[in-house]
Amino acid sequence: MDEQTIRPGRRAPLDRERVLRAAMAVADGGGLAGLTIRSLATSLGVKPMSVYHHVAGKDEILDGIVDLVFAEIDLPVPGREWRGEMLRRARSARAVLVRHPWAVALLESRTNPGPATLRHHDATIGTLRAGGFPVPLTAHAFALLDSYIYGFVIQEVAQPLRAPEETTAATEAIMAGFAAGEYPHLVEMATEHILRPGYSFGDEFEYGLTVVLDALAAALAESR
């Protein structure tokens, strides 16, 4: 019986999938610090001991929700053109991690990876190998791409201002406190780039990703 077939007023049966989905929702709402067995049980409308019937503890919960995050990221397809697949994967990973900002610090930290995690890593490696990358260069490429994606997301989600008008107002307010000639390079960057219409920090992602992919393409050509 699924949630759609349950009679009004009755709660869906508790199972591991529902516990993990609820844990992800709690983390999305309040970060990992707010994710406890008690807060999870409260969100599910059950007693804490009921949660333990489905997961052994918080470590298993973290393993499970990390796997749920990997399951949301588009899988690259071995045999397709490697650059396009890495581009698609990177864009998808960024969108997923912005949606679940607590996850970026956890993705490579688990010692019990789930099936979605393993499937994702295998597909990424397989796509690079099928694209002609030798094993050592595949390892370099995988590490470089993830370092760029994860690092960019950490900066992006930490940005206190999202809307362009907020960025403009804050930048102008900061600059108003500068003495004449003080911090000339910051002023130049602000006036020539940040304060231009349509500026968004998130747009820098595509530029940096292109640089990374160009470098990998050059390294691949040299390896042949």
Number of C-alpha atoms within 10 A of each C-alpha: 7 7 11 8 8 12 9 8 6 8 11 15 10 14 13 15 13 14 23 24 15 19 27 25 17 19 21 17 13 11 15 16 9 15 21 17 20 15 15 23 19 12 14 19 11 13 13 16 11 16 21 15 12 17 17 10 13 14 12 15 22 22 20 26 24 25 22 19 20 23 18 15 21 17 22 25 19 18 13 13 14 23 17 13 20 23 17 15 21 23 17 16 23 20 15 20 23 16 13 18 20 21 23 21 12 12 19 12 12 16 8 13 16 17 14 19 22 14 15 20 16 14 15 23 21 18 24 27 17 16 17 15 24 15 12 8 17 21 13 13 24 15 12 14 19 14 12 16 21 19 13 19 22 17 11 19 17 11 12 9 15 14 10 17 14 12 19 17 12 13 16 15 11 10 16 10 9 12 8 9 8 11 11 11 10 11 18 11 11 16 14 10 13 18 18 12 10 10 16 15 15 15 10 12 17 13 10 14 19 13 11 16 19 13 13 20 16 11 14 17 11 8 11 8
